[in-house]
Structure formats: structure tokens, C-alpha cells
Amino acid sequence: MRIERLEAPRCEGGESPLWDAEGQALFYIDNMGRKIAAFRPDGRLERIVETPVRLPSSVIFGGPHLD
């Protein structure tokens, strides 16, 4: 296993990293900035999702049956 530091966009309060094995992406919360960022295994920023909540605190995944 090789661990590298990612060059991420400015984050006001990053926490709760979550690895999506199926989607092959690392998600983390910018709770003060109200955003969720997703990175690919090669370190590329895949997307940033703005959240409607004031202080997002975690990411969870759910399928049609929430499994």
C-alpha cells in the first residue's frame, strides 16, 4: 500500500473520510464549507457537492434497499 498526500481544494473543516470501494472514490466532508469532495484513486478531484445542511458531518451510501 502506498499513501500519498492529495492536493485538495481549500477546506474549512475536513473530516469523516470514507472510501467507496464500489465507486473507487475517497469522500470527505468540509463541514464548515458545507461541501462533500470526492477523489479518484489517482488523486484527481472527481467532484464537489454543495450540501443544503448547515454542518454536514458524515457520508453514507444507500442502494434501493439501503444495503
Contacts in CASP RR format, 6 or more apart in sequence:
PFRMAT RR
TARGET T0000
AUTHOR 0000-0000-0000
METHOD contacts of the structure
MODEL  1
MRIERLEAPRCEGGESPLWDAEGQALFYIDNMGRKIAAFRPDGRLERIVE
TPVRLPSSVIFGGPHLD
4 43 0 8 1.000
6 39 0 8 1.000
6 43 0 8 1.000
8 28 0 8 1.000
8 37 0 8 1.000
8 39 0 8 1.000
8 45 0 8 1.000
9 37 0 8 1.000
9 45 0 8 1.000
9 48 0 8 1.000
11 28 0 8 1.000
11 30 0 8 1.000
11 33 0 8 1.000
11 37 0 8 1.000
12 30 0 8 1.000
12 31 0 8 1.000
12 32 0 8 1.000
12 33 0 8 1.000
13 29 0 8 1.000
13 30 0 8 1.000
13 31 0 8 1.000
13 32 0 8 1.000
13 33 0 8 1.000
14 28 0 8 1.000
14 29 0 8 1.000
14 30 0 8 1.000
14 31 0 8 1.000
14 32 0 8 1.000
15 28 0 8 1.000
15 29 0 8 1.000
15 31 0 8 1.000
15 57 0 8 1.000
16 28 0 8 1.000
16 29 0 8 1.000
16 57 0 8 1.000
16 58 0 8 1.000
16 59 0 8 1.000
17 26 0 8 1.000
17 27 0 8 1.000
17 28 0 8 1.000
18 26 0 8 1.000
18 27 0 8 1.000
18 28 0 8 1.000
18 58 0 8 1.000
18 59 0 8 1.000
19 25 0 8 1.000
19 26 0 8 1.000
19 27 0 8 1.000
20 26 0 8 1.000
20 27 0 8 1.000
20 38 0 8 1.000
20 61 0 8 1.000
24 40 0 8 1.000
24 41 0 8 1.000
25 38 0 8 1.000
25 39 0 8 1.000
25 40 0 8 1.000
25 41 0 8 1.000
25 46 0 8 1.000
26 38 0 8 1.000
26 39 0 8 1.000
26 41 0 8 1.000
27 36 0 8 1.000
27 37 0 8 1.000
27 38 0 8 1.000
27 39 0 8 1.000
27 59 0 8 1.000
28 36 0 8 1.000
28 37 0 8 1.000
28 59 0 8 1.000
29 35 0 8 1.000
29 36 0 8 1.000
29 56 0 8 1.000
29 57 0 8 1.000
29 58 0 8 1.000
29 59 0 8 1.000
30 36 0 8 1.000
30 37 0 8 1.000
31 55 0 8 1.000
31 56 0 8 1.000
31 57 0 8 1.000
32 55 0 8 1.000
34 50 0 8 1.000
34 51 0 8 1.000
34 52 0 8 1.000
34 53 0 8 1.000
34 54 0 8 1.000
34 55 0 8 1.000
34 56 0 8 1.000
35 48 0 8 1.000
35 49 0 8 1.000
35 50 0 8 1.000
35 51 0 8 1.000
35 56 0 8 1.000
36 48 0 8 1.000
36 49 0 8 1.000
36 51 0 8 1.000
36 56 0 8 1.000
36 59 0 8 1.000
37 45 0 8 1.000
37 47 0 8 1.000
37 48 0 8 1.000
37 49 0 8 1.000
38 45 0 8 1.000
38 46 0 8 1.000
38 47 0 8 1.000
38 48 0 8 1.000
38 49 0 8 1.000
39 45 0 8 1.000
39 46 0 8 1.000
40 46 0 8 1.000
END
